[in-house]
Structure formats: C-alpha cells, structure tokens
Amino acid sequence: MAKCPYCKQEVTLEKAKRESADVSEEVHKEVHGLVKKEIMYSCPHCDAVLGFGFFFGGFLTGRP
C-alpha cells in the first residue's frame, strides 16, 4: 500500500473504505481538457499534490 509523503497515511488509486471511518483512501483525481486530458492526483487526507499525468483522449481515441 502506498503512503502519502507528506502526511504518511495510506492511499490507493482504487476505491477503498477504511474499516474505522467513512473516509475513502482513494487518491483524488481532477481531469481537464477535451483532446489532451491533464490529470492532477492529490492525497484524500491532506490534499497535497502527489503528481500530474496526461493522455490523449476524447475525439482522437474515443476514451472519455
């Protein structure tokens, strides 16, 4: 399981619920753009930015 380098709590890319609380451990993703999709990943606990990524989607590849 991955840990946030800032708050040291566990995070995952998949949806998961903690047994002790209603807080999700899933990394928050914000996607912007129509053709070139830009993604920002942030920690669900402290909202620190964990990284960026991009892919080509939309009209060119048929991906959402």
C-alpha positions in Angstrom: 0.0 0.0 0.0 1.3 3.4 -0.9 1.8 6.2 1.6 1.5 10.0 1.2 5.0 11.5 1.5 3.5 14.5 3.4 1.0 13.1 6.0 2.3 9.4 5.9 -1.2 8.0 5.7 -2.1 5.2 3.3 -3.6 6.0 -0.2 -4.6 3.9 -3.2 -5.7 4.6 -6.8 -8.7 2.3 -6.4 -11.8 3.0 -4.3 -11.4 1.6 -0.7 -13.1 2.4 2.5 -11.5 2.3 5.9 -13.0 0.0 8.4 -12.9 2.6 11.2 -14.3 5.6 9.4 -16.3 6.8 6.3 -13.2 8.4 4.8 -12.1 7.0 1.4 -8.5 6.2 0.8 -8.8 6.8 -2.9 -6.5 9.4 -4.4 -8.5 12.4 -5.7 -8.2 12.9 -9.5 -9.1 16.1 -11.4 -9.3 15.7 -15.2 -9.3 18.7 -17.6 -9.2 19.0 -21.3 -11.1 17.7 -24.4 -8.3 16.3 -26.6 -5.3 16.3 -24.3 -6.5 15.2 -20.8 -4.5 16.6 -18.0 -4.8 14.8 -14.6 -3.8 16.1 -11.1 -3.6 13.5 -8.3 -3.9 14.6 -4.7 -4.0 13.0 -1.3 -7.5 12.4 0.2 -6.3 13.1 3.7 -4.2 16.3 3.4 -5.0 17.4 -0.2 -1.2 17.6 -1.1 -0.5 17.3 -4.8 1.0 13.8 -5.4 1.6 14.1 -9.2 0.5 15.0 -12.7 -0.2 13.0 -15.8 -1.7 13.3 -19.2 -3.1 11.2 -22.0 -4.8 11.9 -25.4 -8.5 11.1 -25.3 -11.8 12.5 -26.4 -12.3 12.8 -30.2 -9.0 11.1 -31.2 -9.1 7.9 -29.3 -12.7 7.5 -28.2 -11.8 7.5 -24.5 -13.8 9.7 -22.1 
